[in-house]
Amino acid sequence: MQGETDRRAIFSFAVGYFDGEKDHIFVADEEGFIIDEPRGDNLHGWTELLYIYGHPSFPGRSLAELNDEEWKEYLAAIEAVDGFVMLRDYLAKT
């Protein structure tokens, strides 16, 4: 992506649950951006994609650069599009 000015990205992931009769798939799409080079050293127990992926709440920074307090802010910001939260909310209704 060297030289690219439009670095917008969609980070998508899915969580599946089988209730014994039917599959339930919860897809989360999060808008963010790809930074210019891998940075940071705090994966927060997650994937190495955090070295290159950023969120609009923290312009110009990878998620791996966030400290623990900023990570909590990030999680709060994405709760509405978090596949695990969607699953939790679904299970709470059943």
KAQUIZI-V22637 format. One record per residue. N is the residue number from 1. RES is the residue in one small letter. PSI is psi in radians with two decimals (* if undefined). BURIAL is I if it has 24 or more other ideal C-beta (glycine too) atoms within 12 Angstrom, else O. D_LAST is the distance of its C-alpha to the last C-alpha in Angstrom with 1 decimal. Layout:
N;RES;PSI;BURIAL;D_LAST  N;RES;PSI;BURIAL;D_LAST
This chain:
1;m;0.23;O;44.5  2;q;2.29;O;47.8  3;g;-0.16;O;49.3  4;e;2.34;O;46.1  5;t;-0.51;O;45.5  6;d;1.77;O;42.2  7;r;0.31;O;39.9  8;r;2.58;O;36.6  9;a;2.71;O;33.7  10;i;2.13;O;30.1  11;f;1.98;I;28.2  12;s;2.44;O;25.3  13;f;2.78;O;22.9  14;a;2.60;O;19.8  15;v;2.26;O;17.0  16;g;2.60;O;15.6  17;y;2.28;O;12.8  18;f;2.13;O;13.0  19;d;0.20;O;10.3  20;g;-0.29;O;13.3  21;e;-0.60;O;13.6  22;k;2.54;O;13.3  23;d;2.46;O;14.2  24;h;2.13;O;12.4  25;i;2.23;O;15.2  26;f;2.00;O;15.2  27;v;2.26;O;18.9  28;a;2.22;O;20.5  29;d;2.10;O;24.0  30;e;2.24;I;26.0  31;e;2.39;O;29.5  32;g;-2.59;I;32.3  33;f;2.80;I;35.7  34;i;2.20;I;37.7  35;i;2.98;I;40.4  36;d;-0.41;O;43.9  37;e;2.67;O;44.0  38;p;2.33;O;41.7  39;r;2.72;O;41.7  40;g;2.91;I;40.2  41;d;0.21;O;39.5  42;n;1.70;O;36.1  43;l;-0.07;O;33.3  44;h;0.55;I;30.8  45;g;0.35;O;29.7  46;w;-2.72;O;28.8  47;t;2.74;O;30.7  48;e;-0.18;O;34.3  49;l;-0.39;O;33.4  50;l;-0.34;I;33.4  51;y;-0.47;I;37.2  52;i;-0.16;I;37.5  53;y;2.39;I;34.5  54;g;2.84;I;34.6  55;h;2.52;I;32.5  56;p;-0.41;O;34.1  57;s;-0.33;O;33.5  58;f;1.24;I;36.1  59;p;2.37;O;38.7  60;g;0.07;O;40.9  61;r;2.55;I;39.2  62;s;2.77;I;37.1  63;l;-0.45;I;33.8  64;a;-0.19;I;35.7  65;e;-0.15;I;38.1  66;l;2.43;I;35.7  67;n;3.09;O;36.1  68;d;-0.67;O;33.2  69;e;-0.76;O;33.0  70;e;-0.64;O;33.1  71;w;-0.71;I;30.4  72;k;-0.70;O;28.1  73;e;-0.75;O;29.1  74;y;-0.83;I;28.4  75;l;-0.68;I;24.8  76;a;-0.65;O;24.3  77;a;-0.53;O;25.8  78;i;0.08;I;23.6  79;e;-0.65;O;20.2  80;a;-0.38;O;19.3  81;v;0.37;I;20.1  82;d;2.13;I;18.9  83;g;-0.63;I;16.8  84;f;-0.62;O;15.5  85;v;-0.69;O;14.5  86;m;-0.77;I;12.7  87;l;-0.79;I;10.8  88;r;-0.81;O;10.2  89;d;-0.66;O;9.0  90;y;-0.82;O;6.6  91;l;-0.56;O;5.2  92;a;-0.49;O;5.6  93;k;-0.35;O;3.8  94;t;*;O;0.0
